[in-house]
Amino acid sequence: METAPTVSAEDRPEALLERVQELQDRLDSAGDPSTRQLAEELVSAVVQMYGAGLERILERLLGGGEAGEQIAVSLTDDPFVATLLLIHDLHPVPLEARVQEALDSVRPYMESHGGNVELLSLENGIARIHLRGSCSDCSASAVTLELAIKQALEQAAPDLEGLEVAGVAAQTMDGHGLPMVTGSAPTGMELPVVMSAPPAAPSWFDVDSVGELADGSLAAVSVAGSDLVVANVEGTLLAYHDRCASCGAPLRTALLTAGALACPSCARSFYLPRAGRSMDDDHVQLEPVPLLREQGRVKVALAQ
């Protein structure tokens, strides 16, 4: 029985990309302009040659009927291959379809917080979206954008040039990523975030222990050093930081009734389907945590 060839650490895509960047930096620092120009022309010619080869491969696949098209699209499941295809403008899935797919992937989270997101247009590489429902006018809107929409778009459509967001007030941070557009051209501003200090990049963590949480139940979990509470409200899982927005007490022993969570210390109630807003004072709100269910897995997004 034949075994698959072993891929050394040096041949892995990540290592190859690092090597390319290292060689590019060394080339940029070369002292002889003529040598640098010759090397750049050589690199450009090699890239064009590989691009022409990839184009012919895609043409064969896309010309091979439905089976060939499926193979071509499946190639993009590998991030390394997808990046190569994007470099040569050969990605088989149109940009608009990838943007829509990214928004569809975060829609369950948006709906769980009483909101939704709609793609209004895609022109000149700039996607214009609209936040609807409670996500458009509460403090959770910035978290929704930064942790869910923005990450999904950068993964599925890194060739997107900008993002225009309607239905949320802008807050900005220093950093890199999709620029938020307020007019007809990119402003260079980062998408909204709620933290005033430069935040750490958010990451997704598995929380499979709550996957079978019964309807109407509340569970306390600790994820990456953060204490959270996860509630099942009519079949939808909602996650929040384990801290009352009014008195600061833990909520892990709180009573959950028809979507309303009552703090065991101060008795203030928060309606979870409405992004944890207080039922007594609209200006007090729990801190929501993005939660997604994908292929039977439960994940939450936390900044590290």
Stockholm file with secondary structure:
# STOCKHOLM 1.0

chainA/1-304         METAPTVSAEDRPEALLERVQELQDRLDSAGDPSTRQLAEELVSAVVQMYGAGLERILERLLGGGEAGEQIAVSLTDDPFVATLLLIHDLHPVPLEARVQEALDSVRPYMESHGGNVELLSLENGIARIHLRGSCSDCSASAVTLELAIKQALEQAAPDLEGLEVAGVAAQTMDGHGLPMVTGSAPTGMELPVVMSAPPAAPSWFDVDSVGELADGSLAAVSVAGSDLVVANVEGTLLAYHDRCASCGAPLRTALLTAGALACPSCARSFYLPRAGRSMDDDHVQLEPVPLLREQGRVKVALAQ
#=GR chainA/1-304 SS CCCCCCCCGGGSHHHHHHHHHHHHHHHHTCSCHHHHHHHHHHHHHHHHHHHHHHHHHHHHHHTSHHHHHHHHHHHTTSHHHHHHHHHTTCCSSCHHHHHHHHHHHHHHHHHHTTEEEEEEEEETTEEEEEEEEGGGTSTHHHHIIIIIIHHHHHHHCTTCCEEEEESSCCCCCSSCSSCEESSSSCCCBCCCCSCSSCCCCEEEEECGGGTTCCTTCEEEEEETTEEEEEEEETTEEEEEESSCTTTCCCCTTCEEETTEEECTTTCCEEEGGGTTEESSCTTCBCCEECEEEETTEEEEEEEC
#=GC SS_cons         CCCCCCCCGGGSHHHHHHHHHHHHHHHHTCSCHHHHHHHHHHHHHHHHHHHHHHHHHHHHHHTSHHHHHHHHHHHTTSHHHHHHHHHTTCCSSCHHHHHHHHHHHHHHHHHHTTEEEEEEEEETTEEEEEEEEGGGTSTHHHHIIIIIIHHHHHHHCTTCCEEEEESSCCCCCSSCSSCEESSSSCCCBCCCCSCSSCCCCEEEEECGGGTTCCTTCEEEEEETTEEEEEEEETTEEEEEESSCTTTCCCCTTCEEETTEEECTTTCCEEEGGGTTEESSCTTCBCCEECEEEETTEEEEEEEC
//
